[in-house]
Amino acid sequence: MNSPRPVLPSTHRAPQRPAALLPPAVLPPPALLPPPVPSLPGLAGWLNFDPLSPFAAALPLMLVVASLNTPLPALWTLTVTIPLLFVIQPRKGIPIALGVLLFATVLSLSMAQATPISKVGASPLAFELWGAPIEENQFYVGVKLGAKIAAVISLAALTGLLATPQDLLRSLVQHLRLPYRVPYAGIAALSFMGRFRDEHRAIREAHALRGSRLRTPLLAVPARWVTSIPALTAAAVRHAERMSMSMDSRAFAAYSTRTEPRVLVWRWRDTAMLVAGWAATVAVVYVFGDAGVVLHDV
């Protein structure tokens, strides 16, 4: 008696439909995520002020400090702003603070030495600078001018470290409703500066690798700077052409508004910063307002 044969699985496969005939897969739409918010280093990134609030808080104080006929508000301003420059962004703030102090010292001594005694009146001798006698009235005028300019520079640097210049220009559009053509022209100019810096570095490296015809090492570096001007000018023209074509292709200035890459939000801390700056301005005017207003020191 014959036993039944085992049934083996069939190796025949059903024909598959071509890929072109398969129904399209239903995929979820890609998520439109906003770009990441750039964070500033140091204390500036932790505070995260709106770019307009430090500028609006410091601007009245700059005007008052520069116009009062006494150096005390400027010296108090330097006493507050110099330590803040050290902690806001240490990498940039420390060189700026040291540069401001050095500039104030040099300007004060130079102004004191250049001020004629006939305009400020005779006074007791304060010290001698390189053999030249400096009287107290001369030194007072020099310190007043140097402290004022240094205070204004330190306040401007402090507002610049708390926010980038690009964000400050964008805040003028979003908060103050300024036409975006003017601020975005400034943003384009700032982008030009970074691009020129990179181009100039590449040109100087190429010249250094090629070598200089000057045998004096001290003249080789200035020669590379001078000879890089034609190449840098050509790179600037190319970058301007690309920028103009990019703006035309995106219909720049065709409409009254445009899409912003980053939405700036005014928070309670910005209001507190604004109130503190204006309160400091009022306090300075109340305390030192009797000194009067002066437009020039000599």
SEBA-777514 format. One record per residue: x, y, z of N, C-alpha, C in turn; residue in one letter. Coordinates in pm, whole numbers, plus 50000, padded with zeros to 5 digits. Layout:
SEBA-777514
PT    nxx    nyy    nzz   caxx   cayy   cazz    cxx    cyy    czz  vexti
PT      X      Y      Z      X      Y      Z      X      Y      Z      A
...
***
This chain:
SEBA-777514
PT    nxx    nyy    nzz   caxx   cayy   cazz    cxx    cyy    czz  vexti
PT  50085  49880  50000  50000  50000  50000  50088  50124  50000      M
PT  50062  50206  49908  50144  50327  49895  50101  50432  49997      N
PT  50204  50492  50066  50176  50599  50165  50159  50731  50092      S
PT  50076  50816  50143  50054  50947  50075  50180  51031  50081      P
PT  50204  51103  49974  50321  51191  49968  50297  51316  50052      R
PT  50404  51356  50120  50386  51480  50200  50370  51602  50111      P
PT  50287  51691  50156  50260  51814  50081  50365  51919  50120      V
PT  50448  51950  50027  50553  52050  50052  50499  52190  50028      L
PT  50550  52285  50102  50503  52425  50080  50543  52473  49943      P
PT  50455  52543  49886  50479  52592  49751  50580  52707  49754      S
PT  50672  52704  49661  50772  52812  49648  50727  52919  49552      T
PT  50611  52904  49497  50560  53002  49403  50505  53122  49479      H
PT  50550  53240  49444  50507  53363  49508  50411  53438  49418      R
PT  50317  53503  49482  50222  53581  49405  50291  53704  49346      A
PT  50260  53741  49228  50324  53859  49167  50292  53985  49247      P
PT  50395  54062  49271  50377  54187  49345  50345  54300  49249      Q
PT  50271  54392  49299  50235  54508  49219  50357  54599  49207      R
PT  50374  54657  49095  50488  54750  49083  50473  54867  49177      P
PT  50590  54929  49206  50589  55038  49304  50507  55155  49258      A
PT  50498  55173  49127  50423  55287  49075  50274  55273  49099      A
PT  50225  55146  49112  50083  55123  49131  50042  55116  49276      L
PT  50139  55116  49369  50105  55109  49509  50043  55240  49553      L
PT  49948  55234  49645  49888  55360  49692  49991  55440  49771      P
PT  49989  55569  49758  50088  55651  49832  50065  55642  49982      P
PT  50176  55634  50053  50168  55626  50198  50126  55762  50255      A
PT  50040  55754  50349  49991  55876  50413  50087  55909  50527      V
PT  50165  56013  50508  50264  56055  50607  50216  56182  50675      L
PT  50248  56196  50800  50208  56320  50869  50289  56437  50814      P
PT  50230  56554  50811  50304  56670  50760  50423  56702  50850      P
PT  50531  56748  50792  50648  56780  50876  50617  56895  50972      P
PT  50670  56882  51090  50647  56986  51191  50727  57111  51158      A
PT  50661  57223  51157  50725  57350  51130  50771  57410  51263      L
PT  50894  57379  51298  50949  57424  51424  51018  57558  51404      L
PT  51005  57650  51498  51076  57777  51486  51226  57755  51506      P
PT  51306  57843  51452  51451  57828  51471  51488  57844  51617      P
PT  51593  57777  51661  51632  57790  51802  51676  57931  51834      P
PT  51640  57975  51952  51673  58111  51995  51821  58113  52036      V
PT  51901  58196  51975  52043  58200  52013  52058  58257  52154      P
PT  52138  58190  52234  52161  58233  52372  52296  58301  52382      S
PT  52298  58410  52454  52421  58485  52476  52501  58422  52589      L
PT  52631  58431  52587  52711  58373  52696  52706  58459  52821      P
PT  52743  58397  52932  52752  58471  53057  52617  58506  53116      G
PT  52617  58612  53195  52495  58656  53261  52391  58710  53164      L
PT  52435  58755  53046  52340  58807  52947  52244  58699  52900      A
PT  52293  58576  52880  52204  58468  52840  52108  58427  52948      G
PT  52149  58439  53075  52059  58403  53184  51951  58508  53203      W
PT  51986  58636  53190  51885  58741  53204  51789  58743  53087      L
PT  51840  58731  52965  51758  58721  52844  51660  58838  52833      N
PT  51716  58960  52835  51632  59078  52820  51590  59094  52674      F
PT  51479  59164  52657  51444  59208  52523  51548  59310  52476      D
PT  51589  59306  52349  51696  59396  52305  51664  59544  52322      P
PT  51537  59580  52322  51502  59721  52330  51506  59775  52473      L
PT  51484  59692  52574  51474  59741  52711  51606  59795  52765      S
PT  51723  59730  52749  51846  59793  52799  51879  59923  52726      P
PT  51854  59927  52596  51883  60049  52520  51794  60163  52563      F
PT  51664  60137  52578  51570  60242  52619  51594  60286  52763      A
PT  51646  60196  52847  51674  60233  52986  51801  60315  52998      A
PT  51901  60288  52913  52030  60356  52925  52038  60486  52847      A
PT  51954  60503  52745  51964  60622  52660  51940  60752  52738      L
PT  51835  60767  52821  51820  60892  52896  51937  60916  52993      P
PT  51989  60810  53052  52102  60826  53143  52227  60873  53070      L
PT  52247  60825  52948  52361  60874  52868  52350  61024  52844      M
PT  52232  61069  52806  52214  61211  52776  52234  61298  52900      L
PT  52183  61252  53014  52194  61331  53137  52338  61336  53185      V
PT  52406  61222  53185  52545  61218  53231  52635  61304  53142      V
PT  52610  61303  53011  52694  61380  52920  52667  61529  52926      A
PT  52551  61571  52975  52516  61713  52971  52534  61785  53103      S
PT  52546  61713  53215  52561  61780  53344  52702  61837  53360      L
PT  52711  61947  53430  52838  62018  53448  52911  61969  53573      N
PT  52921  61840  53590  52994  61780  53701  53035  61639  53662      T
PT  53154  61593  53704  53196  61457  53669  53144  61349  53764      P
PT  53077  61388  53872  53034  61288  53971  52934  61185  53913      L
PT  52831  61226  53838  52743  61122  53781  52817  61027  53688      P
PT  52912  61079  53610  52988  60991  53520  53075  60894  53600      A
PT  53137  60942  53707  53220  60853  53789  53136  60746  53859      L
PT  53018  60783  53907  52928  60683  53966  52881  60582  53861      W
PT  52856  60630  53742  52814  60540  53634  52925  60441  53600      T
PT  53049  60490  53594  53162  60399  53569  53180  60299  53682      L
PT  53154  60342  53804  53167  60251  53919  53067  60135  53910      T
PT  52952  60160  53851  52849  60056  53840  52869  59973  53713      V
PT  52899  60037  53601  52902  59967  53473  53029  59882  53453      T
PT  53142  59926  53507  53266  59849  53486  53257  59709  53548      I
PT  53211  59693  53674  53193  59555  53724  53089  59475  53646      P
PT  52983  59543  53597  52883  59470  53518  52941  59421  53386      L
PT  53031  59496  53327  53095  59450  53203  53177  59324  53227      L
PT  53232  59308  53347  53311  59190  53378  53225  59064  53387      F
PT  53099  59077  53430  53016  58959  53456  52911  58935  53348      V
PT  52876  59038  53269  52772  59018  53167  52820  58920  53062      I
PT  52934  58949  53002  53000  58859  52908  53150  58869  52934      Q
PT  53206  58781  53015  53347  58796  53052  53442  58797  52934      P
PT  53414  58719  52831  53508  58711  52719  53518  58843  52644      R
PT  53408  58913  52628  53408  59042  52560  53409  59160  52658      K
PT  53348  59142  52773  53333  59254  52864  53463  59296  52932      G
PT  53549  59199  52965  53675  59234  53032  53764  59319  52943      I
PT  53790  59282  52816  53869  59373  52731  53804  59509  52710      P
PT  53671  59511  52699  53603  59640  52680  53619  59728  52805      I
PT  53603  59668  52923  53616  59746  53047  53757  59801  53062      A
PT  53857  59717  53038  53996  59764  53049  54026  59871  52944      L
PT  53971  59855  52822  53991  59956  52719  53925  60088  52754      G
PT  53807  60082  52815  53737  60205  52855  53816  60278  52963      V
PT  53868  60204  53061  53947  60266  53167  54076  60328  53112      L
PT  54142  60257  53023  54264  60311  52964  54235  60435  52880      L
PT  54126  60429  52803  54087  60545  52721  54053  60665  52809      F
PT  53981  60642  52918  53945  60752  53008  54068  60813  53072      A
PT  54163  60730  53110  54285  60782  53173  54367  60866  53075      T
PT  54387  60813  52954  54467  60885  52855  54398  61015  52815      V
PT  54267  61010  52794  54195  61130  52753  54194  61235  52863      L
PT  54178  61193  52988  54176  61289  53098  54311  61359  53113      S
PT  54421  61283  53107  54553  61343  53120  54586  61432  53000      L
PT  54548  61387  52881  54576  61468  52763  54496  61598  52765      S
PT  54368  61587  52804  54285  61707  52810  54334  61802  52918      M
PT  54379  61748  53032  54430  61833  53138  54556  61907  53096      A
PT  54641  61839  53022  54764  61904  52976  54738  62006  52866      Q
PT  54637  61982  52781  54610  62072  52669  54522  62189  52706      A
PT  54457  62186  52822  54369  62296  52861  54451  62419  52903      T
PT  54429  62533  52843  54504  62653  52885  54455  62705  53019      P
PT  54548  62753  53098  54514  62804  53231  54429  62930  53220      I
PT  54444  63005  53112  54368  63129  53098  54218  63105  53088      S
PT  54177  62987  53044  54034  62958  53031  53973  62898  53157      K
PT  54053  62831  53238  53998  62765  53357  54039  62837  53485      V
PT  54131  62931  53476  54174  63004  53594  54289  62937  53665      G
PT  54368  63018  53736  54483  62967  53810  54437  62893  53935      A
PT  54513  62790  53972  54480  62706  54087  54609  62641  54138      S
PT  54607  62580  54254  54728  62514  54304  54772  62400  54212      P
PT  54902  62370  54221  54960  62264  54139  54914  62128  54188      L
PT  54866  62044  54097  54823  61910  54133  54936  61809  54118      A
PT  54999  61802  54002  55112  61713  53978  55178  61757  53849      F
PT  55286  61692  53814  55358  61718  53691  55349  61595  53600      E
PT  55322  61621  53473  55309  61515  53375  55415  61536  53268      L
PT  55517  61448  53267  55627  61457  53173  55693  61596  53176      W
PT  55710  61644  53296  55773  61772  53314  55681  61892  53301      G
PT  55556  61871  53261  55460  61981  53245  55374  61990  53370      A
PT  55363  62107  53431  55280  62120  53551  55130  62115  53517      P
PT  55055  62039  53596  54909  62026  53581  54844  62082  53707      I
PT  54766  62188  53690  54698  62247  53803  54566  62176  53830      E
PT  54505  62207  53943  54383  62138  53984  54266  62167  53890      E
PT  54252  62289  53845  54143  62321  53752  54161  62249  53618      N
PT  54284  62241  53572  54309  62167  53449  54277  62018  53465      Q
PT  54320  61963  53578  54292  61821  53603  54142  61796  53618      F
PT  54071  61891  53678  53925  61877  53694  53856  61874  53557      Y
PT  53898  61963  53468  53839  61965  53334  53870  61836  53259      V
PT  53993  61786  53270  54029  61662  53202  53951  61542  53254      G
PT  53939  61535  53388  53863  61423  53446  53716  61432  53408      V
PT  53661  61552  53403  53519  61568  53369  53491  61519  53228      K
PT  53576  61558  53133  53554  61516  52995  53580  61367  52977      L
PT  53691  61318  53034  53721  61174  53019  53618  61086  53084      G
PT  53569  61125  53203  53469  61043  53271  53336  61043  53197      A
PT  53298  61156  53141  53171  61162  53067  53175  61069  52945      K
PT  53280  61083  52864  53287  61001  52743  53300  60853  52779      I
PT  53379  60821  52882  53393  60682  52923  53262  60626  52976      A
PT  53184  60707  53048  53056  60660  53100  52958  60630  52987      A
PT  52954  60718  52888  52865  60695  52774  52907  60569  52698      V
PT  53038  60550  52678  53086  60432  52606  53055  60305  52685      I
PT  53073  60310  52817  53046  60191  52898  52898  60155  52898      S
PT  52810  60255  52902  52667  60226  52894  52629  60168  52759      L
PT  52686  60223  52652  52657  60169  52519  52710  60027  52505      A
PT  52830  60001  52559  52884  59865  52553  52801  59768  52636      A
PT  52749  59815  52749  52666  59728  52833  52538  59688  52761      L
PT  52474  59783  52696  52353  59750  52619  52386  59659  52501      T
PT  52505  59676  52442  52543  59590  52331  52574  59448  52373      G
PT  52622  59429  52497  52649  59294  52546  52523  59223  52594      L
PT  52421  59298  52632  52296  59236  52674  52210  59190  52558      L
PT  52238  59235  52437  52162  59196  52318  52250  59220  52196      A
PT  52227  59143  52093  52303  59160  51970  52248  59280  51892      T
PT  52331  59345  51812  52281  59458  51732  52171  59418  51635      P
PT  52179  59295  51581  52073  59251  51489  51939  59242  51559      Q
PT  51937  59189  51681  51811  59180  51755  51760  59317  51795      D
PT  51850  59410  51823  51806  59545  51855  51737  59610  51737      L
PT  51789  59590  51618  51724  59644  51498  51590  59576  51473      L
PT  51582  59447  51497  51454  59377  51480  51352  59424  51583      R
PT  51397  59456  51704  51303  59504  51804  51244  59640  51767      S
PT  51319  59722  51694  51263  59849  51648  51148  59827  51551      L
PT  51154  59718  51475  51046  59687  51381  50927  59629  51455      V
PT  50952  59537  51548  50842  59466  51611  50774  59547  51720      Q
PT  50850  59624  51798  50791  59697  51910  50754  59840  51873      H
PT  50841  59909  51802  50816  60049  51768  50753  60067  51630      L
PT  50727  59958  51558  50662  59962  51426  50741  60048  51327      R
PT  50871  60044  51336  50953  60115  51239  50951  60041  51106      L
PT  50943  60110  50992  50947  60039  50863  51073  59952  50852      P
PT  51051  59829  50812  51161  59732  50819  51270  59758  50717      Y
PT  51250  59849  50623  51354  59874  50524  51479  59932  50588      R
PT  51461  60025  50683  51576  60090  50747  51650  59994  50840      V
PT  51584  59926  50935  51660  59834  51021  51725  59719  50945      P
PT  51657  59666  50844  51718  59555  50772  51835  59600  50685      Y
PT  51839  59726  50649  51960  59778  50585  52077  59776  50683      A
PT  52050  59807  50810  52154  59796  50911  52196  59652  50935      G
PT  52100  59558  50933  52136  59417  50950  52223  59369  50833      I
PT  52190  59415  50713  52273  59379  50597  52414  59438  50611      A
PT  52424  59560  50664  52557  59619  50685  52637  59541  50788      A
PT  52572  59494  50893  52642  59413  50993  52687  59280  50935      L
PT  52605  59221  50847  52649  59097  50781  52767  59122  50689      S
PT  52772  59240  50627  52887  59276  50545  53015  59276  50628      F
PT  53009  59325  50750  53128  59333  50834  53185  59194  50863      M
PT  53098  59101  50899  53145  58965  50923  53202  58900  50799      G
PT  53135  58923  50686  53184  58864  50561  53319  58925  50521      R
PT  53334  59055  50538  53461  59120  50505  53574  59070  50595      F
PT  53541  59045  50720  53643  58995  50812  53694  58858  50767      R
PT  53602  58770  50728  53643  58638  50681  53720  58647  50549      D
PT  53674  58732  50459  53744  58748  50332  53885  58804  50352      E
PT  53895  58901  50440  54027  58961  50465  54122  58860  50528      H
PT  54071  58777  50618  54156  58674  50678  54204  58575  50573      R
PT  54115  58533  50483  54155  58439  50379  54257  58502  50284      A
PT  54240  58629  50250  54333  58696  50160  54470  58710  50225      I
PT  54474  58748  50353  54602  58764  50421  54673  58630  50437      R
PT  54596  58521  50463  54658  58389  50470  54716  58347  50335      E
PT  54644  58377  50227  54695  58344  50095  54822  58423  50065      A
PT  54826  58550  50100  54946  58631  50078  55061  58583  50165      H
PT  55032  58539  50286  55139  58490  50374  55197  58359  50321      A
PT  55111  58272  50266  55162  58147  50208  55242  58173  50081      L
PT  55200  58270  50004  55273  58301  49881  55405  58369  49910      R
PT  55414  58439  50021  55537  58508  50055  55534  58653  50013      G
PT  55622  58730  50073  55632  58872  50044  55767  58901  49980      S
PT  55766  59001  49894  55890  59040  49828  55978  59128  49918      R
PT  55921  59176  50025  55998  59261  50114  56080  59176  50209      L
PT  56204  59209  50221  56292  59133  50308  56280  59174  50454      R
PT  56230  59292  50480  56215  59338  50618  56089  59277  50680      T
PT  56101  59200  50787  55980  59138  50845  55878  59239  50896      P
PT  55927  59356  50942  55834  59454  50997  55744  59515  50889      L
PT  55793  59518  50763  55713  59575  50655  55629  59471  50582      L
PT  55651  59343  50610  55577  59239  50538  55429  59240  50576      A
PT  55401  59257  50705  55261  59255  50750  55185  59377  50698      V
PT  55236  59500  50709  55163  59613  50648  55149  59600  50498      P
PT  55250  59541  50432  55240  59523  50286  55127  59428  50250      A
PT  55109  59321  50330  54999  59228  50302  54864  59295  50324      R
PT  54857  59385  50424  54731  59457  50446  54700  59551  50330      W
PT  54803  59617  50279  54779  59712  50169  54747  59638  50040      V
PT  54820  59530  50011  54797  59457  49886  54666  59378  49886      T
PT  54603  59361  50004  54474  59291  50008  54356  59380  49974      S
PT  54380  59510  49958  54269  59602  49929  54202  59571  49795      I
PT  54274  59550  49683  54203  59519  49557  54120  59391  49564      P
PT  54179  59286  49623  54104  59160  49634  53983  59176  49726      A
PT  53998  59252  49832  53886  59274  49923  53777  59357  49857      L
PT  53815  59452  49773  53716  59533  49701  53637  59446  49604      T
PT  53707  59357  49532  53637  59266  49440  53543  59172  49516      A
PT  53586  59122  49632  53499  59036  49712  53378  59113  49763      A
PT  53396  59241  49797  53282  59322  49842  53181  59343  49731      A
PT  53229  59364  49608  53137  59383  49496  53060  59254  49468      V
PT  53129  59140  49473  53060  59012  49451  52955  58988  49559      R
PT  52990  59015  49684  52895  58994  49792  52775  59088  49778      H
PT  52798  59212  49736  52688  59306  49717  52596  59260  49604      A
PT  52652  59208  49497  52568  59157  49388  52483  59039  49433      E
PT  52544  58946  49506  52467  58831  49555  52358  58877  49653      R
PT  52391  58973  49737  52292  59023  49832  52176  59091  49760      M
PT  52204  59171  49659  52097  59240  49587  52009  59142  49511      S
PT  52069  59041  49447  51988  58940  49377  51904  58860  49474      M
PT  51959  58830  49591  51881  58756  49692  51763  58839  49742      S
PT  51785  58968  49764  51675  59054  49810  51570  59072  49702      M
PT  51612  59084  49576  51513  59097  49468  51433  58970  49450      D
PT  51496  58853  49462  51424  58728  49445  51323  58704  49556      S
PT  51344  58764  49671  51252  58749  49784  51156  58866  49796      R
PT  51152  58952  49694  51059  59065  49690  51075  59153  49812      A
PT  51199  59190  49841  51225  59275  49956  51165  59414  49932      F
PT  51098  59465  50032  51034  59597  50031  50915  59605  49937      A
PT  50864  59490  49892  50745  59493  49807  50618  59510  49890      A
PT  50622  59471  50017  50505  59480  50103  50543  59558  50229      Y
PT  50443  59602  50301  50467  59684  50420  50516  59602  50539      S
PT  50489  59472  50540  50534  59385  50648  50607  59266  50588      T
PT  50677  59192  50674  50747  59073  50630  50752  58974  50745      R
PT  50783  58850  50714  50792  58745  50814  50924  58759  50890      T
PT  50914  58763  51020  51033  58777  51103  51087  58640  51141      E
PT  51219  58621  51136  51275  58491  51176  51266  58465  51325      P
PT  51248  58569  51403  51241  58552  51548  51145  58654  51605      R
PT  51052  58607  51687  50953  58694  51750  51005  58731  51888      V
PT  51024  58860  51912  51073  58911  52039  50956  58940  52132      L
PT  50968  58894  52255  50860  58906  52353  50905  59000  52464      V
PT  50819  59096  52495  50845  59189  52605  50793  59128  52734      W
PT  50880  59107  52834  50843  59042  52958  50846  59142  53074      R
PT  50810  59090  53191  50806  59178  53309  50946  59225  53345      W
PT  51047  59142  53321  51183  59184  53354  51228  59302  53267      R
PT  51174  59310  53145  51208  59424  53059  51145  59552  53113      D
PT  51022  59541  53161  50959  59658  53223  51034  59702  53348      T
PT  51082  59604  53428  51160  59638  53547  51291  59706  53509      A
PT  51356  59658  53404  51480  59721  53357  51453  59865  53311      M
PT  51346  59886  53238  51313  60020  53189  51283  60115  53304      L
PT  51205  60070  53401  51171  60155  53516  51296  60187  53598      V
PT  51386  60088  53614  51508  60112  53692  51599  60213  53623      A
PT  51611  60204  53491  51694  60300  53419  51639  60441  53426      G
PT  51509  60455  53409  51449  60588  53416  51451  60643  53559      W
PT  51437  60556  53657  51445  60602  53796  51586  60650  53829      A
PT  51688  60580  53779  51826  60625  53799  51849  60760  53733      A
PT  51792  60781  53616  51806  60909  53548  51742  61022  53628      T
PT  51622  60997  53680  51554  61099  53761  51634  61128  53888      V
PT  51691  61024  53950  51770  61044  54071  51895  61127  54043      A
PT  51961  61101  53930  52080  61179  53895  52044  61325  53872      V
PT  51935  61350  53804  51892  61488  53780  51854  61556  53911      V
PT  51790  61484  54001  51748  61543  54128  51867  61576  54217      Y
PT  51968  61490  54217  52083  61509  54307  52184  61608  54248      V
PT  52214  61593  54120  52321  61673  54059  52268  61778  53962      F
PT  52139  61803  53961  52085  61901  53868  52126  62044  53896      G
PT  52164  62073  54022  52204  62209  54056  52335  62250  53990      D
PT  52413  62152  53942  52541  62185  53878  52522  62253  53744      A
PT  52404  62240  53684  52379  62303  53557  52412  62212  53440      G
PT  52378  62262  53321  52399  62186  53197  52506  62259  53119      V
PT  52598  62183  53060  52706  62239  52982  52716  62161  52852      V
PT  52743  62231  52744  52759  62169  52613  52905  62143  52578      L
PT  52996  62220  52637  53139  62194  52619  53209  62226  52749      H
PT  53320  62158  52773  53388  62171  52902  53491  62281  52904      D
PT  53540  62324  52792  53644  62427  52787  53594  62542  52702      V
***
